[in-house]
Amino acid sequence: MNIDWSEAEWHKSTYSGGSGGECVEVAFAGGRVGVRDSKDPAGPNLVFAGADWDEFLGSKIWQR
């Protein structure tokens, strides 16, 4: 499945705070979650299945 991420509504992570540009953005489309660097919106993004994203958010690995 190809998703046109240029049409997606991207949201900055609440964990990015006001750190001066070091932001991660996420978008939801077609049952997938896209993750990109807000400093390079035209650059590559990571794409996760919805269930994989939920598992990632529930894990303790990313909180270290």
Secondary structure as UniProt FT lines:
FT   HELIX           5..7
FT   STRAND          11..12
FT   HELIX           14..16
FT   TURN            17..18
FT   STRAND          24..29
FT   TURN            30..31
FT   STRAND          32..37
FT   TURN            38..39
FT   TURN            41..42
FT   STRAND          46..49
FT   HELIX           50..58
FT   HELIX           61..63
//
